[in-house]
Amino acid sequence: MPLFQRTAIILPGLALTSAVALLAYAGERAEIGIFGGRWIESLVLAIALGIVVCTVRPLSPSLRPGIDFSAKILLEIAIVLLGASISLSAIDQAGVWLIAGIAIVVVLSIAATYAIGRLLGLPPKLATLIACGNSICGNSAIVAIAPVIEAGSEETAAALAFTAVLGIAAVFLLPLFYFHAGMSVGQYGVLAGLTVYAVPQVLAATAPVGLLAVQTGTVVKLIRVLMLGPIIFLLGIVTKTKTAGAGHRRSLVPWFICGFLGLMALRSFGLIPDTLVAPMALVSNLLTVIAMAALGLSVNIRSVAHAGGRVIAAATLSLITLGVISYALIAALQIH
């Protein structure tokens, strides 16, 4: 099929996903203007708006090619660009034992959360998304891992929606825990860095305690984010090995994982100019929001609602488990 014809087929659906994404950005800006901060990120709003549009009015089949293009190709490009925002330089600011401890916490949390999800009857892919989202970096991890394990739209939307709510709850509850648990500022910074999902949320959770907590929490969180690369690489190998075993000949590592790791390496060695990092992160975020709008436009609201109670239970138990494991690490390393 000629390029012009393929483009013409994709454009209607792409225009719809872009319009939903713009509405999500407008909603986020409205939040900032009214409340002074964003409590629900634009990518979560994009999913919600997409679901509403899909529920209110059935979509024309002519929109499907563009929606599928947005949900797959644009998301994969966004994941590649995300690698440029992650640098290994954070490792220089922490001790070897703390780095090893963070890695152990992430691995144990993923294993425990996956087990909790499966015990609650969640499908394997949804349990994996919740486990990786809660254990590494929330929405970013879910978005990056979903195409690796070939998760469905309903599974991805459910994981994003319910972990987003818990992420906001953690920002409010952790400072209260600090003031009643008798922790030191440094200990609290490590705990926040290990349990809160996103870097901005870490800043929000640690700011009430002080600058040391902010600095410690940010460093720990950045090291935790670095686990995203190895985890998606391993999941890619496991998923593609299973696919190959089922009779399909495919690359063991998807191209976008290689691109993600490649840009992360280039950033770590200083080969990506600092002036390009912010624009690349901006484009990555924009493409991700468009992809999430496409995901919402593909979701059956009844499927998400049906899994709601179990997903909330799994995500909540996962966050509690992560907190317990993190607290155990603080005690084991005698962090003061």
TORKOL-4160 file (C-alpha; in steps of 0.2 Angstrom, whole numbers, padded with zeros to 4 digits, m for minus):
336
<pt num="1" X="0000" Y="0000" Z="0000"/>
<pt num="2" X="0007" Y="0017" Z="m0005"/>
<pt num="3" X="0013" Y="0028" Z="0009"/>
<pt num="4" X="0000" Y="0042" Z="0005"/>
<pt num="5" X="m0014" Y="0030" Z="0006"/>
<pt num="6" X="m0008" Y="0022" Z="0023"/>
<pt num="7" X="m0007" Y="0040" Z="0030"/>
<pt num="8" X="m0024" Y="0044" Z="0024"/>
<pt num="9" X="m0031" Y="0029" Z="0033"/>
<pt num="10" X="m0022" Y="0033" Z="0049"/>
<pt num="11" X="m0026" Y="0052" Z="0050"/>
<pt num="12" X="m0044" Y="0051" Z="0056"/>
<pt num="13" X="m0040" Y="0040" Z="0071"/>
<pt num="14" X="m0024" Y="0050" Z="0075"/>
<pt num="15" X="m0034" Y="0066" Z="0074"/>
<pt num="16" X="m0046" Y="0059" Z="0087"/>
<pt num="17" X="m0033" Y="0053" Z="0099"/>
<pt num="18" X="m0023" Y="0069" Z="0098"/>
<pt num="19" X="m0039" Y="0079" Z="0102"/>
<pt num="20" X="m0042" Y="0068" Z="0117"/>
<pt num="21" X="m0024" Y="0071" Z="0122"/>
<pt num="22" X="m0026" Y="0090" Z="0121"/>
<pt num="23" X="m0042" Y="0089" Z="0132"/>
<pt num="24" X="m0032" Y="0079" Z="0144"/>
<pt num="25" X="m0018" Y="0093" Z="0144"/>
<pt num="26" X="m0031" Y="0106" Z="0147"/>
<pt num="27" X="m0038" Y="0097" Z="0161"/>
<pt num="28" X="m0021" Y="0095" Z="0169"/>
<pt num="29" X="m0018" Y="0114" Z="0167"/>
<pt num="30" X="m0035" Y="0117" Z="0175"/>
<pt num="31" X="m0030" Y="0107" Z="0190"/>
<pt num="32" X="m0014" Y="0117" Z="0192"/>
<pt num="33" X="m0024" Y="0133" Z="0190"/>
<pt num="34" X="m0037" Y="0128" Z="0203"/>
<pt num="35" X="m0028" Y="0118" Z="0216"/>
<pt num="36" X="m0010" Y="0124" Z="0213"/>
<pt num="37" X="m0004" Y="0106" Z="0208"/>
<pt num="38" X="m0008" Y="0092" Z="0197"/>
<pt num="39" X="m0016" Y="0077" Z="0207"/>
<pt num="40" X="m0021" Y="0067" Z="0191"/>
<pt num="41" X="m0008" Y="0067" Z="0177"/>
<pt num="42" X="m0013" Y="0070" Z="0159"/>
<pt num="43" X="m0010" Y="0053" Z="0154"/>
<pt num="44" X="m0023" Y="0046" Z="0167"/>
<pt num="45" X="m0035" Y="0060" Z="0161"/>
<pt num="46" X="m0032" Y="0054" Z="0143"/>
<pt num="47" X="m0037" Y="0037" Z="0147"/>
<pt num="48" X="m0053" Y="0042" Z="0156"/>
<pt num="49" X="m0058" Y="0054" Z="0143"/>
<pt num="50" X="m0055" Y="0041" Z="0129"/>
<pt num="51" X="m0066" Y="0028" Z="0139"/>
<pt num="52" X="m0080" Y="0041" Z="0141"/>
<pt num="53" X="m0079" Y="0045" Z="0122"/>
<pt num="54" X="m0079" Y="0026" Z="0118"/>
<pt num="55" X="m0094" Y="0023" Z="0130"/>
<pt num="56" X="m0105" Y="0037" Z="0125"/>
<pt num="57" X="m0104" Y="0034" Z="0106"/>
<pt num="58" X="m0098" Y="0019" Z="0097"/>
<pt num="59" X="m0083" Y="0023" Z="0086"/>
<pt num="60" X="m0083" Y="0022" Z="0067"/>
<pt num="61" X="m0072" Y="0007" Z="0060"/>
<pt num="62" X="m0063" Y="0020" Z="0050"/>
<pt num="63" X="m0055" Y="0027" Z="0066"/>
<pt num="64" X="m0048" Y="0011" Z="0071"/>
<pt num="65" X="m0032" Y="0011" Z="0061"/>
<pt num="66" X="m0026" Y="0028" Z="0068"/>
<pt num="67" X="m0031" Y="0023" Z="0085"/>
<pt num="68" X="m0021" Y="0007" Z="0084"/>
<pt num="69" X="m0006" Y="0016" Z="0076"/>
<pt num="70" X="m0007" Y="0029" Z="0091"/>
<pt num="71" X="m0008" Y="0015" Z="0104"/>
<pt num="72" X="0007" Y="0005" Z="0097"/>
<pt num="73" X="0019" Y="0014" Z="0086"/>
<pt num="74" X="0018" Y="0031" Z="0095"/>
<pt num="75" X="0019" Y="0022" Z="0112"/>
<pt num="76" X="0035" Y="0013" Z="0107"/>
<pt num="77" X="0043" Y="0029" Z="0100"/>
<pt num="78" X="0039" Y="0037" Z="0117"/>
<pt num="79" X="0047" Y="0023" Z="0126"/>
<pt num="80" X="0063" Y="0025" Z="0116"/>
<pt num="81" X="0064" Y="0043" Z="0120"/>
<pt num="82" X="0061" Y="0040" Z="0138"/>
<pt num="83" X="0078" Y="0032" Z="0139"/>
<pt num="84" X="0086" Y="0049" Z="0136"/>
<pt num="85" X="0079" Y="0055" Z="0153"/>
<pt num="86" X="0087" Y="0042" Z="0163"/>
<pt num="87" X="0106" Y="0043" Z="0168"/>
<pt num="88" X="0116" Y="0031" Z="0178"/>
<pt num="89" X="0125" Y="0046" Z="0186"/>
<pt num="90" X="0113" Y="0045" Z="0201"/>
<pt num="91" X="0123" Y="0029" Z="0207"/>
<pt num="92" X="0138" Y="0040" Z="0211"/>
<pt num="93" X="0128" Y="0048" Z="0225"/>
<pt num="94" X="0124" Y="0032" Z="0234"/>
<pt num="95" X="0133" Y="0018" Z="0243"/>
<pt num="96" X="0135" Y="0001" Z="0236"/>
<pt num="97" X="0125" Y="m0007" Z="0249"/>
<pt num="98" X="0111" Y="0005" Z="0247"/>
<pt num="99" X="0111" Y="0002" Z="0228"/>
<pt num="100" X="0110" Y="m0016" Z="0231"/>
<pt num="101" X="0097" Y="m0015" Z="0244"/>
<pt num="102" X="0086" Y="m0004" Z="0232"/>
<pt num="103" X="0088" Y="m0018" Z="0218"/>
<pt num="104" X="0083" Y="m0031" Z="0231"/>
<pt num="105" X="0068" Y="m0021" Z="0237"/>
<pt num="106" X="0062" Y="m0019" Z="0219"/>
<pt num="107" X="0064" Y="m0038" Z="0214"/>
<pt num="108" X="0056" Y="m0044" Z="0230"/>
<pt num="109" X="0041" Y="m0031" Z="0228"/>
<pt num="110" X="0038" Y="m0037" Z="0210"/>
<pt num="111" X="0038" Y="m0055" Z="0215"/>
<pt num="112" X="0027" Y="m0052" Z="0231"/>
<pt num="113" X="0015" Y="m0041" Z="0221"/>
<pt num="114" X="0013" Y="m0053" Z="0207"/>
<pt num="115" X="0009" Y="m0067" Z="0219"/>
<pt num="116" X="m0004" Y="m0056" Z="0228"/>
<pt num="117" X="m0012" Y="m0052" Z="0211"/>
<pt num="118" X="m0013" Y="m0070" Z="0206"/>
<pt num="119" X="m0020" Y="m0075" Z="0222"/>
<pt num="120" X="m0034" Y="m0062" Z="0220"/>
<pt num="121" X="m0038" Y="m0070" Z="0203"/>
<pt num="122" X="m0030" Y="m0056" Z="0192"/>
<pt num="123" X="m0024" Y="m0062" Z="0175"/>
<pt num="124" X="m0005" Y="m0064" Z="0174"/>
<pt num="125" X="m0002" Y="m0049" Z="0163"/>
<pt num="126" X="m0012" Y="m0037" Z="0174"/>
<pt num="127" X="m0004" Y="m0044" Z="0189"/>
<pt num="128" X="0013" Y="m0041" Z="0181"/>
<pt num="129" X="0008" Y="m0023" Z="0176"/>
<pt num="130" X="0003" Y="m0019" Z="0194"/>
<pt num="131" X="0018" Y="m0027" Z="0201"/>
<pt num="132" X="0030" Y="m0017" Z="0190"/>
<pt num="133" X="0021" Y="m0001" Z="0192"/>
<pt num="134" X="0020" Y="m0001" Z="0211"/>
<pt num="135" X="0038" Y="m0008" Z="0212"/>
<pt num="136" X="0047" Y="0004" Z="0200"/>
<pt num="137" X="0040" Y="0020" Z="0194"/>
<pt num="138" X="0021" Y="0019" Z="0193"/>
<pt num="139" X="0013" Y="0025" Z="0177"/>
<pt num="140" X="0030" Y="0026" Z="0167"/>
<pt num="141" X="0034" Y="0008" Z="0171"/>
<pt num="142" X="0016" Y="0002" Z="0167"/>
<pt num="143" X="0016" Y="0011" Z="0150"/>
<pt num="144" X="0034" Y="0004" Z="0146"/>
<pt num="145" X="0030" Y="m0014" Z="0151"/>
<pt num="146" X="0013" Y="m0016" Z="0143"/>
<pt num="147" X="0019" Y="m0018" Z="0125"/>
<pt num="148" X="0033" Y="m0029" Z="0131"/>
<pt num="149" X="0022" Y="m0042" Z="0138"/>
<pt num="150" X="0008" Y="m0038" Z="0125"/>
<pt num="151" X="m0005" Y="m0033" Z="0138"/>
<pt num="152" X="m0022" Y="m0029" Z="0132"/>
<pt num="153" X="m0030" Y="m0011" Z="0133"/>
<pt num="154" X="m0042" Y="m0016" Z="0147"/>
<pt num="155" X="m0027" Y="m0023" Z="0158"/>
<pt num="156" X="m0016" Y="m0007" Z="0155"/>
<pt num="157" X="m0030" Y="0005" Z="0158"/>
<pt num="158" X="m0035" Y="m0004" Z="0174"/>
<pt num="159" X="m0017" Y="m0004" Z="0181"/>
<pt num="160" X="m0015" Y="0014" Z="0177"/>
<pt num="161" X="m0031" Y="0020" Z="0184"/>
<pt num="162" X="m0030" Y="0012" Z="0201"/>
<pt num="163" X="m0012" Y="0014" Z="0204"/>
<pt num="164" X="m0013" Y="0032" Z="0200"/>
<pt num="165" X="m0026" Y="0034" Z="0214"/>
<pt num="166" X="m0014" Y="0025" Z="0226"/>
<pt num="167" X="0000" Y="0036" Z="0221"/>
<pt num="168" X="m0010" Y="0051" Z="0226"/>
<pt num="169" X="m0015" Y="0043" Z="0242"/>
<pt num="170" X="0004" Y="0039" Z="0246"/>
<pt num="171" X="0009" Y="0057" Z="0244"/>
<pt num="172" X="m0004" Y="0062" Z="0258"/>
<pt num="173" X="m0002" Y="0048" Z="0270"/>
<pt num="174" X="0017" Y="0046" Z="0270"/>
<pt num="175" X="0021" Y="0063" Z="0279"/>
<pt num="176" X="0008" Y="0058" Z="0292"/>
<pt num="177" X="0017" Y="0042" Z="0295"/>
<pt num="178" X="0034" Y="0051" Z="0297"/>
<pt num="179" X="0027" Y="0062" Z="0310"/>
<pt num="180" X="0020" Y="0048" Z="0320"/>
<pt num="181" X="0033" Y="0034" Z="0317"/>
<pt num="182" X="0048" Y="0042" Z="0325"/>
<pt num="183" X="0059" Y="0041" Z="0310"/>
<pt num="184" X="0074" Y="0052" Z="0306"/>
<pt num="185" X="0073" Y="0063" Z="0291"/>
<pt num="186" X="0086" Y="0052" Z="0281"/>
<pt num="187" X="0076" Y="0037" Z="0285"/>
<pt num="188" X="0060" Y="0045" Z="0279"/>
<pt num="189" X="0069" Y="0051" Z="0263"/>
<pt num="190" X="0074" Y="0033" Z="0259"/>
<pt num="191" X="0057" Y="0026" Z="0263"/>
<pt num="192" X="0048" Y="0039" Z="0252"/>
<pt num="193" X="0060" Y="0036" Z="0238"/>
<pt num="194" X="0057" Y="0017" Z="0239"/>
<pt num="195" X="0038" Y="0018" Z="0240"/>
<pt num="196" X="0031" Y="0033" Z="0231"/>
<pt num="197" X="0028" Y="0030" Z="0212"/>
<pt num="198" X="0034" Y="0046" Z="0202"/>
<pt num="199" X="0048" Y="0058" Z="0205"/>
<pt num="200" X="0036" Y="0073" Z="0207"/>
<pt num="201" X="0026" Y="0063" Z="0219"/>
<pt num="202" X="0042" Y="0060" Z="0229"/>
<pt num="203" X="0046" Y="0079" Z="0230"/>
<pt num="204" X="0028" Y="0082" Z="0236"/>
<pt num="205" X="0029" Y="0068" Z="0249"/>
<pt num="206" X="0046" Y="0074" Z="0256"/>
<pt num="207" X="0045" Y="0093" Z="0255"/>
<pt num="208" X="0035" Y="0094" Z="0271"/>
<pt num="209" X="0049" Y="0085" Z="0281"/>
<pt num="210" X="0064" Y="0095" Z="0274"/>
<pt num="211" X="0078" Y="0098" Z="0261"/>
<pt num="212" X="0087" Y="0082" Z="0267"/>
<pt num="213" X="0072" Y="0071" Z="0265"/>
<pt num="214" X="0069" Y="0079" Z="0247"/>
<pt num="215" X="0087" Y="0076" Z="0242"/>
<pt num="216" X="0088" Y="0058" Z="0249"/>
<pt num="217" X="0071" Y="0053" Z="0242"/>
<pt num="218" X="0075" Y="0060" Z="0225"/>
<pt num="219" X="0092" Y="0050" Z="0224"/>
<pt num="220" X="0084" Y="0034" Z="0230"/>
<pt num="221" X="0070" Y="0036" Z="0218"/>
<pt num="222" X="0081" Y="0039" Z="0203"/>
<pt num="223" X="0091" Y="0023" Z="0207"/>
<pt num="224" X="0074" Y="0014" Z="0208"/>
<pt num="225" X="0069" Y="0021" Z="0191"/>
<pt num="226" X="0086" Y="0014" Z="0184"/>
<pt num="227" X="0079" Y="m0004" Z="0187"/>
<pt num="228" X="0066" Y="m0001" Z="0173"/>
<pt num="229" X="0079" Y="m0005" Z="0160"/>
<pt num="230" X="0084" Y="m0022" Z="0166"/>
<pt num="231" X="0066" Y="m0027" Z="0171"/>
<pt num="232" X="0059" Y="m0023" Z="0153"/>
<pt num="233" X="0074" Y="m0031" Z="0145"/>
<pt num="234" X="0071" Y="m0047" Z="0156"/>
<pt num="235" X="0052" Y="m0047" Z="0153"/>
<pt num="236" X="0055" Y="m0045" Z="0134"/>
<pt num="237" X="0066" Y="m0060" Z="0134"/>
<pt num="238" X="0054" Y="m0070" Z="0144"/>
<pt num="239" X="0039" Y="m0065" Z="0134"/>
<pt num="240" X="0047" Y="m0067" Z="0117"/>
<pt num="241" X="0054" Y="m0084" Z="0122"/>
<pt num="242" X="0036" Y="m0090" Z="0127"/>
<pt num="243" X="0030" Y="m0083" Z="0110"/>
<pt num="244" X="0043" Y="m0092" Z="0100"/>
<pt num="245" X="0039" Y="m0108" Z="0110"/>
<pt num="246" X="0021" Y="m0106" Z="0104"/>
<pt num="247" X="0027" Y="m0107" Z="0086"/>
<pt num="248" X="0030" Y="m0089" Z="0081"/>
<pt num="249" X="0047" Y="m0083" Z="0075"/>
<pt num="250" X="0051" Y="m0066" Z="0083"/>
<pt num="251" X="0065" Y="m0056" Z="0089"/>
<pt num="252" X="0068" Y="m0060" Z="0108"/>
<pt num="253" X="0070" Y="m0041" Z="0112"/>
<pt num="254" X="0058" Y="m0029" Z="0104"/>
<pt num="255" X="0066" Y="m0014" Z="0095"/>
<pt num="256" X="0060" Y="m0001" Z="0107"/>
<pt num="257" X="0068" Y="m0009" Z="0122"/>
<pt num="258" X="0085" Y="m0009" Z="0112"/>
<pt num="259" X="0082" Y="0010" Z="0108"/>
<pt num="260" X="0077" Y="0014" Z="0126"/>
<pt num="261" X="0093" Y="0005" Z="0133"/>
<pt num="262" X="0103" Y="0013" Z="0119"/>
<pt num="263" X="0098" Y="0031" Z="0123"/>
<pt num="264" X="0100" Y="0028" Z="0142"/>
<pt num="265" X="0118" Y="0023" Z="0139"/>
<pt num="266" X="0121" Y="0038" Z="0128"/>
<pt num="267" X="0114" Y="0049" Z="0141"/>
<pt num="268" X="0124" Y="0041" Z="0155"/>
<pt num="269" X="0140" Y="0043" Z="0145"/>
<pt num="270" X="0136" Y="0062" Z="0141"/>
<pt num="271" X="0134" Y="0059" Z="0123"/>
<pt num="272" X="0116" Y="0067" Z="0123"/>
<pt num="273" X="0118" Y="0086" Z="0125"/>
<pt num="274" X="0108" Y="0093" Z="0140"/>
<pt num="275" X="0099" Y="0105" Z="0129"/>
<pt num="276" X="0091" Y="0090" Z="0120"/>
<pt num="277" X="0085" Y="0081" Z="0136"/>
<pt num="278" X="0071" Y="0092" Z="0140"/>
<pt num="279" X="0064" Y="0093" Z="0122"/>
<pt num="280" X="0065" Y="0074" Z="0121"/>
<pt num="281" X="0056" Y="0071" Z="0137"/>
<pt num="282" X="0043" Y="0083" Z="0131"/>
<pt num="283" X="0040" Y="0074" Z="0115"/>
<pt num="284" X="0040" Y="0057" Z="0124"/>
<pt num="285" X="0027" Y="0063" Z="0136"/>
<pt num="286" X="0016" Y="0070" Z="0122"/>
<pt num="287" X="0017" Y="0054" Z="0112"/>
<pt num="288" X="0013" Y="0044" Z="0128"/>
<pt num="289" X="m0003" Y="0055" Z="0132"/>
<pt num="290" X="m0009" Y="0052" Z="0114"/>
<pt num="291" X="m0006" Y="0033" Z="0115"/>
<pt num="292" X="m0015" Y="0033" Z="0132"/>
<pt num="293" X="m0030" Y="0042" Z="0124"/>
<pt num="294" X="m0030" Y="0028" Z="0110"/>
<pt num="295" X="m0029" Y="0015" Z="0124"/>
<pt num="296" X="m0044" Y="0023" Z="0132"/>
<pt num="297" X="m0053" Y="0023" Z="0116"/>
<pt num="298" X="m0051" Y="0005" Z="0115"/>
<pt num="299" X="m0057" Y="0000" Z="0132"/>
<pt num="300" X="m0073" Y="m0008" Z="0136"/>
<pt num="301" X="m0079" Y="0001" Z="0152"/>
<pt num="302" X="m0087" Y="m0015" Z="0159"/>
<pt num="303" X="m0071" Y="m0025" Z="0158"/>
<pt num="304" X="m0062" Y="m0012" Z="0169"/>
<pt num="305" X="m0076" Y="m0010" Z="0181"/>
<pt num="306" X="m0077" Y="m0029" Z="0183"/>
<pt num="307" X="m0059" Y="m0030" Z="0188"/>
<pt num="308" X="m0060" Y="m0014" Z="0199"/>
<pt num="309" X="m0061" Y="m0022" Z="0216"/>
<pt num="310" X="m0048" Y="m0035" Z="0214"/>
<pt num="311" X="m0036" Y="m0022" Z="0206"/>
<pt num="312" X="m0038" Y="m0010" Z="0220"/>
<pt num="313" X="m0035" Y="m0024" Z="0233"/>
<pt num="314" X="m0020" Y="m0030" Z="0224"/>
<pt num="315" X="m0013" Y="m0013" Z="0222"/>
<pt num="316" X="m0016" Y="m0008" Z="0240"/>
<pt num="317" X="m0008" Y="m0024" Z="0247"/>
<pt num="318" X="0006" Y="m0021" Z="0235"/>
<pt num="319" X="0010" Y="m0004" Z="0242"/>
<pt num="320" X="0009" Y="m0010" Z="0260"/>
<pt num="321" X="0021" Y="m0024" Z="0255"/>
<pt num="322" X="0033" Y="m0012" Z="0247"/>
<pt num="323" X="0032" Y="m0001" Z="0263"/>
<pt num="324" X="0036" Y="m0016" Z="0274"/>
<pt num="325" X="0050" Y="m0022" Z="0263"/>
<pt num="326" X="0057" Y="m0004" Z="0262"/>
<pt num="327" X="0056" Y="m0002" Z="0281"/>
<pt num="328" X="0065" Y="m0018" Z="0283"/>
<pt num="329" X="0079" Y="m0012" Z="0272"/>
<pt num="330" X="0081" Y="0004" Z="0282"/>
<pt num="331" X="0083" Y="m0006" Z="0298"/>
<pt num="332" X="0095" Y="m0019" Z="0290"/>
<pt num="333" X="0107" Y="m0005" Z="0283"/>
<pt num="334" X="0105" Y="0005" Z="0299"/>
<pt num="335" X="0101" Y="0021" Z="0290"/>
<pt num="336" X="0100" Y="0036" Z="0301"/>
